[in-house]
């Protein structure tokens, strides 16, 4: 059974940091790119960053450059999204998706984890 499970979300103050995890199982994780998305209430889903199977990453959103980074641990089948200098406008449900290569379109999706940035 294919699963992508996000964790690490929660409530954080502006300027704070969070690390999200995307844990995968049931497919050949190390051959897939993983992309992080987010969707805020009333807004369209936004692609953020993607990391390829060999560790190259691509930003899809200028709003997170310099603040968010992505990494993967193939031994654990986990991709991380490290977020710092969080802003209220970063509040959203964050989801991960597995793609054959970055930009291909997702084969598998996680359900998402809520991140709320508020004082």
C-alpha angles and dihedrals in degrees: 000000000000114000137174112183123186123204141164100069124132145114118320133170121246110277092028132119137235135180117213123199130207111198117195134198140162099043140060095282096177092060095054135081115228123214128192119217134178135200124197122199111283093006135101121258111272126208112225114176138341131203119203126224089262095047105262112138135208129197117221097178127054089200092073101039111122092016107058127051132181131213139165137216108199092184088064098031090236135132119198131208110201111198125188137170088031119198131200088251089063088070107121146107107281119210136179128215135190118230130178087237131352110285096018097108127258126290093183135025137196123221095243140237126246120242117189121185110195142130 
